[in-house]
Amino acid sequence: MGRRIFSVVLVTAALVAVAGCGGSNNDASVGTNSREQTVKPAANADAPGLQTVDYQGVQFDVPAGWAVHDLSSDPTQCVRFDVNAVYLGHPGADMQCPAGIVGRADSVLVEPTDGAPDTGLARASDVASENANGLEMRVAANDATKEVDADIPSAGVKLTLSYADSDATAQQILHSFRAAGS
């Protein structure tokens, strides 16, 4: 009897999880700083299966299956660079992270600079100036940490893009950044 109840509970939980995570509509709203931010299928993306994230006056494209987390709405959200995800805002002081996080995956953290220069880039030894879709960027790649860090001064945002084996997805996302409405 106990096994049968456990099986029913397990199947029900799986169905609830699938129903809550599925759906064919990739649109989602992410509220930050009293402005609604949106996530929608990429209108100008070259490849299918992308969604566009709109945050702090910039837009960028990421794979459609990636979760988008608004850190201002949930300051306990753990910023994890071991899962494919987008994090918008400053990581909270009281993030609830699981113990033993290991590894790297393709993920993105986009933070407002709040008017301060990105001191991380200032300390980097190899910073390049780039132009992506009309946005001037300062970019530093670090193969040792498997991260690409960038600052977009005109938009007031800084980026951390992590990757596992190749920075190809990080570079694709980085070069998809554009002014919102472009």
Sequence and secondary structure as in RCSB ss.txt:
>XXXX:A:sequence
MGRRIFSVVLVTAALVAVAGCGGSNNDASVGTNSREQTVKPAANADAPGLQTVDYQGVQFDVPAGWAVHDLSSDP
TQCVRFDVNAVYLGHPGADMQCPAGIVGRADSVLVEPTDGAPDTGLARASDVASENANGLEMRVAANDATKEVDA
DIPSAGVKLTLSYADSDATAQQILHSFRAAGS
>XXXX:A:secstr
 HHHHHHHHHHHHHHHHHHHH  S   EEEEETTEEEEEEE SS SSSSEEEEEETTEEEEEETT EEEETTT T
T    TTSSEEEES   TT    TT      EEEEEE TT   HHHHH S EEEEEETTEEEEEEEETTTTEEEE
EETTTTEEEEEE SS SHHHHHHHTT EETT 
